[in-house]
Amino acid sequence: MFIQIAIGSLLMVASILFAGLAYWALEALIARSGPWLMRDPHRPKLALVLAVTVLWVLGMVTVGVWLWAFALRLLGVFITMEASVYFSLVAFTTLGFGDILLPQEWRLLSGMAAANGLLNMGLLTAMLVEILRHVRLGQIEWRRQQLLEAAASAAEGHTPAADREHRREV
């Protein structure tokens, strides 16, 4: 029993650490793309961020499933990799079909795989919402700043074209 808990705990920590590192990498990618994402047009860029983030999340879930599948195969729980991947996917996504079960000496791992999947899904959902919120708020702030600059230029009697020409001269 304690070996199952130790192995399951290590797999959970590894999976969640990978998801955290992948989130960090995605956040760095979004930060590097920040200036481009903030400029018009906003909606297509927000759709692109959504698509990239969803694919990133799918990749993280896939890595988690494969991590569990390789561990189950290495432990000799299943004789084929296909059965290991299938079981891991069903457990990780908490579907729990019940058509493939772990042997009694390893059955605690099934609950731990399901708990790991549940934790990852919550973490990844939070990541998706946070990335979209961050980009959208940045876009709104950029738009507000553009409007303030245009209003200040108009109040001073400048036109946007004249301001661009002045910047080129300086």
C-alpha positions in Angstrom: 0.0 0.0 0.0 2.8 2.5 0.9 4.6 1.8 -2.3 1.5 2.6 -4.3 1.0 5.8 -2.4 4.7 6.8 -2.9 4.7 6.0 -6.6 1.3 7.7 -7.1 2.5 10.8 -5.1 5.7 11.0 -7.2 3.7 10.8 -10.4 1.3 13.5 -9.2 4.1 15.8 -8.2 5.9 15.2 -11.5 2.7 15.9 -13.5 1.8 19.0 -11.6 5.4 20.3 -11.7 5.4 19.8 -15.5 2.1 21.7 -15.8 3.5 24.5 -13.7 6.6 24.8 -15.8 4.6 24.7 -19.0 2.4 27.4 -17.7 5.5 29.5 -16.9 6.7 28.9 -20.4 3.4 29.9 -21.9 3.3 33.0 -19.7 6.8 34.0 -21.0 5.6 33.5 -24.6 2.6 35.7 -24.0 4.8 38.3 -22.3 7.2 38.3 -25.3 4.2 38.7 -27.6 2.7 41.4 -25.5 3.3 44.5 -27.6 2.0 42.8 -30.7 -1.0 41.3 -28.9 -2.0 44.8 -27.5 -2.1 46.5 -30.9 -5.2 46.4 -33.1 -6.9 44.2 -34.3 -7.8 42.7 -30.9 -10.4 40.0 -31.6 -8.3 37.9 -34.0 -5.4 38.0 -31.7 -7.5 37.1 -28.7 -8.9 34.1 -30.7 -5.3 33.2 -31.5 -4.3 33.3 -27.9 -7.3 31.1 -27.0 -6.3 28.6 -29.7 -2.7 28.5 -28.6 -3.6 28.2 -24.9 -6.1 25.4 -25.6 -3.4 23.5 -27.6 -0.9 24.1 -24.8 -3.4 22.7 -22.3 -4.0 19.7 -24.5 -0.3 19.1 -24.6 0.0 19.3 -20.8 -2.8 16.8 -20.4 -1.2 14.5 -23.0 2.1 14.6 -21.1 0.3 13.8 -17.8 -1.4 10.8 -19.4 1.8 9.5 -21.0 3.6 9.9 -17.7 1.1 7.7 -15.9 1.0 5.2 -18.9 4.8 4.8 -18.9 4.8 4.3 -15.1 2.1 1.7 -15.3 3.9 -0.1 -18.1 7.3 0.0 -16.3 5.6 -1.4 -13.2 4.3 -4.3 -15.2 0.7 -3.5 -14.5 -0.2 -3.8 -18.1 1.4 -6.0 -20.8 0.8 -3.6 -23.6 1.5 0.1 -23.9 -1.9 0.6 -25.6 -3.7 -0.7 -22.5 -1.5 1.5 -20.2 -2.3 4.6 -22.3 -6.0 3.8 -22.5 -6.3 3.2 -18.8 -4.3 6.3 -18.0 -6.4 8.4 -20.3 -9.7 7.1 -18.8 -8.5 7.5 -15.2 -6.8 10.9 -15.8 -9.9 12.4 -17.4 -12.0 10.8 -14.6 -14.2 8.9 -17.1 -13.8 5.7 -15.2 -15.4 3.3 -17.8 -14.4 0.3 -15.7 -13.6 -1.9 -18.7 -10.0 -2.2 -17.7 -9.1 -2.4 -14.1 -5.8 -2.4 -12.2 -4.8 -5.5 -10.4 -5.7 -5.4 -6.7 -2.0 -4.8 -5.7 -2.0 -1.6 -7.8 -5.6 -0.4 -7.5 -4.8 2.7 -5.3 -3.0 4.1 -8.4 -6.2 4.4 -10.3 -7.7 6.8 -7.7 -4.5 8.7 -7.6 -4.4 9.0 -11.4 -8.0 10.3 -11.3 -7.2 12.8 -8.5 -4.1 13.9 -10.5 -6.2 14.5 -13.6 -8.8 16.4 -11.6 -6.1 18.6 -10.1 -4.6 19.2 -13.5 -7.9 20.0 -15.1 -8.6 22.7 -12.4 -5.1 24.1 -12.8 -5.3 24.2 -16.6 -8.8 25.8 -16.5 -7.4 28.5 -14.2 -4.5 28.9 -16.6 -6.8 29.3 -19.6 -8.9 31.9 -17.8 -5.9 33.8 -16.5 -4.1 34.0 -19.8 -7.2 35.3 -21.6 -8.0 37.8 -18.8 -4.4 39.1 -18.9 -4.4 39.6 -22.7 -7.9 41.1 -22.8 -7.2 43.6 -19.9 -3.9 44.6 -21.7 -5.8 45.2 -24.9 -8.4 47.3 -23.1 -5.7 49.3 -21.4 -3.9 49.8 -24.7 -7.1 51.1 -26.3 -7.8 53.4 -23.4 -4.3 54.8 -23.7 -4.7 55.4 -27.4 -7.9 57.3 -26.8 -6.3 59.4 -24.1 -3.4 60.3 -26.4 -5.8 61.1 -29.3 -7.9 63.3 -27.0 -4.8 65.1 -25.7 -3.5 65.7 -29.2 -6.9 67.0 -30.3 -7.0 69.4 -27.4 -3.6 70.8 -28.3 -4.7 71.1 -32.0 -2.5 68.3 -33.3 -3.7 65.7 -35.7 -2.5 62.1 -35.5 -0.9 62.5 -39.0 1.0 65.6 -37.9 2.1 63.8 -34.7 3.5 60.9 -36.7 5.3 63.4 -39.0 6.8 65.2 -36.0 8.0 61.9 -34.5 9.8 61.1 -37.8 11.6 64.4 -37.8 12.8 64.0 -34.2 
